[in-house]
């Protein structure tokens, strides 16, 4: 890559930067190099050859560090009702607690959910959710709009308005992930309503975010295992099984092709899901897969360990062959993003459920996401630094409409930057984390870890010290580039 393409020019060259990050290996879309990054206000103003930028108000010495875009976490459930315990009214930790871990872990933007159930509407759900986050997040945020249950058809007419307001991703569940309970609302949207949502979303420049499992298979397996008395939680992978993912992914893709909708499959867990997405992309369809670093690092056998349910979410953990397919997709192509399905609770609550019907889903992993993917992807599996930036930040930003404002180190983009120390080598302990009273990553060996996080030009964490606050995070409106919605661009 020619450095000249990154040099400041014109009026930008005369700007005295507020901040310069100097001496690091900087990861850009054009490549990786020993460049300096200049920040003025909240934006990057230049990426230039070392030593060529003017003096700055502050210089951060990044010698020996890798400088990457601030992480974009595309899938969190904060301040979220815990439906696995329907007899109680329980919620996951809110943004004021969980985004602290994101700041320490190098994530500068997260996308949560506005859940819309029968009896409410889209504008009200968004208003309530944004009010809950305002002044309560250490990092920037947005929301997917999630449509749940037997919603009235007229409600779907509100989709164009919310897309234009900057919420262009609409989430649906193709299955109820838990068995029926009188006090548990349904998550599933029937495929007729999914078709209607796809038509509305496709016409307005949005994308469908789909939790894809086969409802009939999952619910039948709950019934079958109940009758057989096989309710131990370590059977979850046999209920939320590989066939379910195979059927649901392919049915969703066929429906999306018929309606012209783009699809973002959340938490792909099985080889069958990876293969379905790869086949669709090979035909030029705008289909994208997200996976979780939990899926890539644990298997169903881990359920049988003393704290094995710490690693569970829905769909379940699977097998080594599925891990291999997920890593191949992440390192090469086909799996576009890494997420967490963040669902932060106390350890006691996470381990309260013991059966297939009440194990608490979701993960506590947003703080560890960047560091684990660096260790397991870059260090152990040869993932390029450019690909690392793509699967932890750039691709999610592009697919969900945050790019090029976020997810990239380039002039004009938000100065969301993370310094990773590749020499940081240790076994993680509870003291390395800042959320809840446990981490599922305790005991994990890492080589490379985020040490400094910069949010829109403000250093919010530096060398393990917090300098940010819950007032720093902002709601970021999103608009998806048309290319993302017409072909698989990342």
C-alpha positions in Angstrom: 0.0 0.0 0.0 1.3 3.5 -0.8 1.5 5.5 2.4 0.8 8.6 0.3 -2.8 7.6 0.1 -3.0 7.9 3.9 -1.2 11.2 4.2 -3.0 14.4 5.4 -3.7 16.8 2.7 -5.2 20.2 2.0 -6.8 21.9 5.1 -6.2 18.7 7.1 -2.4 19.1 6.9 -2.6 22.4 8.8 -4.6 21.0 11.7 -2.7 20.7 15.0 -3.9 17.3 16.3 -5.3 16.9 19.8 -3.8 13.4 20.0 -1.3 11.4 18.0 -0.9 7.6 18.5 2.7 7.0 17.5 4.9 3.9 17.0 2.3 1.2 16.7 1.5 -1.3 14.0 -1.7 0.2 12.7 -4.4 -2.0 11.1 -6.3 -0.3 8.2 -8.4 -1.6 5.3 -5.4 -1.0 3.0 -3.0 -3.0 5.2 -0.9 -3.0 8.3 2.1 -0.7 8.8 4.1 1.4 11.3 2.0 4.5 10.9 1.0 7.3 13.2 -2.6 8.2 13.7 -3.7 11.8 14.3 -7.0 12.7 16.1 -8.7 16.1 16.1 -11.8 16.3 18.3 -13.7 13.1 17.9 -12.4 12.1 14.5 -9.3 10.7 12.9 -7.8 13.3 10.6 -4.7 11.5 9.3 -2.9 8.2 9.1 0.6 8.9 8.0 4.2 7.7 7.9 5.9 7.6 11.2 7.3 11.0 12.3 5.6 13.0 9.6 2.7 14.4 11.6 2.8 17.8 13.4 3.1 18.0 17.1 0.0 17.2 19.1 -1.6 18.2 22.4 -0.9 14.7 23.5 1.1 11.8 22.2 0.5 8.1 23.1 3.5 5.9 22.6 2.2 2.7 21.0 5.6 1.1 20.4 5.2 -2.6 20.5 1.5 -2.3 20.3 -1.0 -3.2 17.6 -3.6 -0.5 16.9 -7.0 -1.7 15.7 -10.4 -0.2 15.3 -12.5 -0.1 18.4 -14.5 -3.3 18.6 -18.1 -3.4 17.4 -20.2 -5.9 19.5 -23.2 -6.6 17.3 -25.3 -8.7 19.8 -26.0 -7.9 23.5 -28.9 -8.3 25.9 -28.5 -5.9 28.7 -31.3 -5.0 31.1 -33.1 -7.9 29.6 -35.9 -10.0 31.1 -34.7 -13.5 32.0 -37.3 -15.8 30.6 -35.6 -19.0 31.9 -37.0 -18.2 35.4 -40.6 -17.2 34.5 -41.9 -17.4 38.1 -39.7 -14.4 39.0 -39.1 -11.0 37.4 -35.4 -11.0 36.9 -33.2 -9.0 34.5 -29.7 -9.1 33.3 -27.2 -6.4 34.3 -27.7 -3.0 32.7 -25.5 -1.0 30.4 -24.0 0.9 33.4 -22.5 -2.4 34.6 -21.7 -4.3 31.5 -20.3 -1.6 29.2 -17.6 -1.0 31.8 -16.2 -4.4 30.8 -16.6 -3.5 27.1 -14.4 -0.4 27.7 -11.7 -2.4 29.3 -11.9 -5.1 26.6 -11.6 -2.8 23.6 -15.3 -2.6 22.5 -16.4 0.9 21.7 -19.8 0.2 20.3 -22.5 -2.4 21.0 -25.9 -3.1 19.4 -28.6 -4.2 21.8 -32.3 -4.9 21.3 -35.7 -3.1 21.5 -38.1 -6.0 22.0 -41.6 -5.4 20.6 -44.4 -7.7 21.8 -48.1 -7.7 21.3 -49.6 -4.7 23.1 -46.8 -2.3 22.3 -45.5 -0.6 19.1 -42.1 0.1 17.6 -41.8 3.8 18.5 -42.7 3.2 22.1 -40.2 0.3 22.4 -37.4 2.4 21.0 -38.2 5.4 23.1 -38.2 3.3 26.3 -35.0 1.5 25.4 -33.0 4.6 24.4 -34.1 6.3 27.7 -32.8 3.4 29.6 -29.3 3.7 28.0 -29.0 7.5 28.0 -26.3 8.5 30.4 -25.7 4.9 31.4 -23.2 3.5 28.9 -19.4 3.8 28.8 -19.4 3.1 25.1 -21.5 4.0 22.1 -24.7 2.0 21.3 -27.6 1.3 19.0 -30.5 -1.2 18.9 -31.9 -3.9 16.7 -35.7 -3.9 16.6 -36.9 -7.3 17.6 -40.4 -8.5 16.6 -41.8 -11.2 18.9 -44.9 -13.3 19.0 -48.3 -13.0 17.3 -48.0 -9.3 16.4 -50.9 -7.5 14.7 -50.2 -7.0 11.0 -50.7 -3.3 11.1 -47.7 -3.0 13.4 -45.4 -4.0 10.5 -46.4 -0.7 8.8 -44.2 1.0 11.4 -41.0 -0.6 10.1 -40.2 2.0 7.4 -40.3 4.8 9.9 -37.9 3.2 12.4 -35.5 2.3 9.6 -35.4 5.9 8.5 -34.8 6.9 12.2 -31.6 5.0 12.1 -32.6 1.5 13.3 -32.3 -0.6 10.1 -31.9 -4.1 11.5 -35.0 -6.1 12.4 -34.5 -9.2 14.6 -36.8 -12.2 14.5 -36.8 -15.7 16.1 -38.0 -18.6 13.9 -38.5 -20.7 17.0 -39.3 -20.5 20.7 -36.0 -21.4 22.4 -37.7 -22.7 25.6 -40.8 -24.9 26.2 -44.1 -23.2 26.8 -44.9 -21.8 30.2 -48.0 -19.8 31.2 -45.8 -16.9 32.4 -43.3 -17.0 29.5 -44.1 -14.9 26.4 -43.4 -16.4 23.0 -40.4 -15.2 21.1 -41.2 -16.9 17.8 -42.5 -15.0 14.8 -44.3 -17.3 12.3 -42.9 -17.4 8.8 -45.8 -15.6 7.3 -45.0 -12.6 9.5 -41.3 -13.1 8.8 -42.1 -12.8 5.1 -44.1 -9.6 5.8 -41.2 -8.2 7.8 -38.7 -9.1 5.1 -40.8 -7.3 2.4 -41.0 -4.2 4.5 -37.3 -4.3 5.5 -36.0 -5.0 1.9 -38.0 -2.1 0.5 -36.6 0.4 3.0 -32.9 -0.4 3.0 -32.9 -2.6 6.2 -31.5 -6.0 7.0 -33.1 -9.0 8.8 -31.3 -10.3 11.9 -32.4 -13.9 12.3 -32.2 -16.4 15.2 -32.7 -19.5 13.1 -33.8 -22.7 14.7 -36.6 -25.1 13.6 -39.5 -24.6 16.0 -41.1 -28.0 15.4 -37.8 -29.9 15.9 -36.9 -28.0 19.1 -40.3 -28.2 20.7 -40.7 -31.9 19.8 -37.3 -32.6 21.3 -38.3 -30.9 24.6 -41.4 -33.1 24.7 -39.5 -36.2 23.8 -36.7 -35.7 26.4 -39.3 -34.8 29.1 -41.2 -38.1 28.5 -37.9 -40.0 28.5 -36.8 -38.4 31.8 -33.6 -37.1 30.2 -33.9 -33.5 31.6 -30.2 -33.0 32.6 -28.9 -29.8 31.1 -26.0 -31.4 29.4 -28.6 -32.7 26.8 -29.2 -29.2 25.5 -27.2 -29.8 22.3 -29.6 -32.8 21.4 -32.6 -30.5 21.7 -31.2 -27.4 20.0 -29.5 -29.7 17.5 -27.7 -29.5 14.2 -30.6 -30.6 12.1 -32.7 -27.7 13.5 -30.0 -25.2 12.4 -29.8 -26.9 9.0 -33.5 -26.6 8.3 -34.0 -23.1 9.7 -31.1 -21.5 7.9 -32.1 -22.9 4.5 -35.8 -22.1 4.9 -34.9 -18.5 5.9 -32.5 -18.1 3.0 -35.2 -19.3 0.5 -37.7 -16.8 2.0 -35.1 -14.0 1.9 -34.3 -14.7 -1.7 -38.0 -14.6 -2.6 -38.5 -11.3 -0.9 -35.2 -9.7 -1.8 -34.1 -9.3 1.8 -30.6 -9.3 3.2 -30.1 -11.6 6.2 -27.7 -11.5 9.1 -27.8 -14.9 11.0 -27.1 -14.3 14.6 -25.0 -16.7 16.7 -24.3 -19.4 14.0 -23.4 -22.5 16.0 -23.1 -25.4 13.6 -21.3 -26.5 10.5 -24.6 -26.8 8.9 -25.3 -23.1 9.4 -21.9 -22.2 8.0 -22.4 -24.3 4.9 -25.9 -22.9 4.2 -24.5 -19.3 4.4 -21.5 -20.2 2.2 -23.8 -21.7 -0.5 -26.0 -18.6 -0.4 -23.1 -16.3 -0.7 -21.7 -18.3 -3.6 -24.9 -17.5 -5.4 -24.4 -13.8 -4.7 -27.0 -13.5 -2.1 -26.5 -10.8 0.7 -26.3 -13.3 3.5 -24.0 -13.0 6.5 -23.1 -15.2 9.5 -22.3 -14.1 13.1 -20.8 -16.5 15.6 -19.8 -16.3 19.2 -16.3 -16.9 20.6 -17.9 -19.2 23.1 -19.0 -21.5 20.2 -15.6 -21.4 18.7 -13.8 -22.3 22.0 -16.2 -24.7 23.9 -18.2 -27.8 22.9 -21.2 -29.7 24.3 -18.8 -31.8 26.4 -18.0 -28.8 28.5 -21.6 -28.8 29.8 -20.5 -31.7 32.0 -17.8 -29.7 33.8 -18.5 -28.2 37.2 -19.3 -24.8 35.8 -20.3 -26.0 32.4 -23.5 -24.1 32.1 -21.5 -20.8 32.2 -20.8 -21.5 28.5 -24.4 -22.1 27.4 -26.6 -19.9 25.2 -29.3 -20.7 22.7 -28.7 -22.4 20.3 -26.5 -24.8 22.3 -22.8 -25.6 22.1 -22.1 -28.2 19.5 -19.2 -30.4 18.5 -15.5 -30.2 17.4 -16.5 -30.4 13.7 -18.6 -27.3 14.2 -15.8 -25.4 15.9 -13.6 -26.2 13.0 -16.1 -24.9 10.5 -16.6 -21.7 12.5 -12.8 -21.0 12.7 -12.4 -21.7 9.0 -15.1 -19.2 8.3 -13.6 -16.6 10.7 -10.0 -17.0 9.5 -10.8 -17.2 5.8 -14.3 -16.1 4.8 -17.9 -17.0 5.3 -18.4 -16.1 9.0 -18.3 -12.3 9.0 -18.5 -11.3 12.7 -17.9 -12.3 16.2 -20.4 -11.5 19.0 -21.3 -12.7 22.5 -25.0 -12.8 22.9 -24.1 -10.9 26.1 -26.5 -11.8 28.9 -24.7 -10.8 32.1 -25.9 -12.2 35.4 -24.4 -13.3 38.7 -22.7 -16.7 38.8 -25.5 -18.0 41.1 -28.2 -17.0 38.7 -26.2 -18.3 35.7 -25.9 -21.7 37.4 -29.3 -21.8 39.0 -30.9 -23.8 36.2 -29.9 -27.5 36.0 -32.3 -28.9 33.4 -32.8 -28.5 29.7 -35.9 -26.4 30.5 -34.3 -23.8 32.8 -30.6 -23.4 32.2 -29.9 -19.7 31.9 -28.9 -18.8 28.3 -26.7 -16.0 27.1 -23.0 -15.4 27.8 -20.8 -13.1 29.8 -18.1 -12.4 27.3 -18.0 -8.9 25.8 -15.0 -7.9 27.9 -13.1 -11.0 26.7 -14.2 -11.0 23.1 -11.3 -9.0 21.5 -8.6 -10.6 23.5 -9.8 -14.2 23.0 -10.2 -13.8 19.3 -6.7 -12.3 19.1 -5.2 -15.3 21.0 -7.3 -18.0 19.3 -7.4 -16.5 15.9 -4.3 -14.5 15.3 -1.8 -16.2 17.5 -3.0 -19.8 17.3 -4.6 -20.0 13.8 -2.8 -17.5 11.7 -5.6 -15.1 11.3 -4.3 -11.9 9.6 -4.4 -8.7 11.6 -6.6 -7.2 8.9 -9.0 -10.1 9.2 -9.0 -9.7 13.0 -10.1 -6.1 12.6 -12.8 -7.2 10.1 -14.4 -9.9 12.3 -14.2 -7.9 15.5 -15.2 -4.4 14.2 -15.3 -3.6 10.5 -17.7 -6.2 9.2 -20.3 -5.6 11.9 -20.0 -1.9 11.2 -20.6 -2.4 7.5 -23.4 -5.0 7.8 -25.3 -3.0 10.4 -24.8 0.5 9.0 -22.2 2.0 11.2 -19.4 2.1 8.5 -17.4 4.2 7.7 -18.1 6.3 10.8 -17.1 3.3 12.9 -15.2 0.1 12.6 -12.2 1.4 10.6 -9.1 3.4 11.1 -9.3 6.0 8.4 -9.4 9.8 8.1 -12.9 11.1 8.7 -13.9 8.1 10.9 -14.6 8.3 14.6 -11.4 8.0 16.6 -12.4 4.7 18.1 -9.1 3.0 18.7 -7.7 0.1 20.7 -4.1 -0.7 21.6 -3.5 -4.4 21.9 -0.3 -5.6 23.7 0.8 -8.8 21.9 3.4 -9.4 24.5 0.8 -9.7 27.3 0.8 -13.4 28.1 -1.0 -14.8 31.1 -3.7 -17.1 32.5 -6.8 -15.1 33.1 -8.2 -14.8 36.6 -11.3 -13.2 38.1 -9.3 -10.1 38.8 -8.8 -9.5 35.1 -12.5 -8.7 34.6 -14.8 -5.9 35.6 -18.4 -7.3 35.3 -20.3 -9.5 37.7 -18.7 -11.9 40.2 -17.3 -14.4 37.6 -16.1 -14.8 34.0 -16.4 -18.0 31.9 -12.9 -17.2 30.7 -11.2 -17.6 34.1 -8.3 -19.9 33.6 -7.9 -19.3 29.9 -4.4 -18.7 28.6 -4.1 -15.6 26.4 -1.3 -14.1 24.4 -2.2 -10.5 23.6 -4.8 -8.3 25.3 -6.3 -4.9 24.9 -4.6 -2.3 27.2 -5.9 1.1 26.0 -9.3 2.1 24.6 -10.1 5.4 22.9 -13.7 6.4 22.3 -14.3 9.2 19.8 -10.9 10.7 20.7 -11.3 10.3 24.4 -9.0 7.9 26.2 -11.5 5.9 28.4 -9.1 3.1 29.5 -5.4 3.4 29.6 -3.0 0.7 30.9 -5.8 -0.9 33.0 -7.0 2.4 34.5 -10.5 3.8 33.8 -10.9 7.4 32.8 -14.2 7.2 31.0 -17.7 7.5 32.5 -21.3 6.4 31.7 -21.8 9.8 30.2 -19.5 9.0 27.3 -21.6 6.6 25.3 -24.0 7.9 22.6 -26.8 6.6 20.5 -25.4 6.2 17.0 -27.9 6.3 14.1 -27.3 3.7 11.4 -27.7 3.5 7.6 -26.7 0.5 5.6 -24.9 0.9 2.4 -26.9 -0.4 -0.6 -24.0 -2.8 -1.6 -24.3 -4.7 1.7 -28.0 -5.4 0.9 -27.5 -6.6 -2.7 -24.4 -8.9 -2.5 -22.1 -10.4 0.2 -19.6 -7.6 0.5 -17.9 -8.8 3.7 
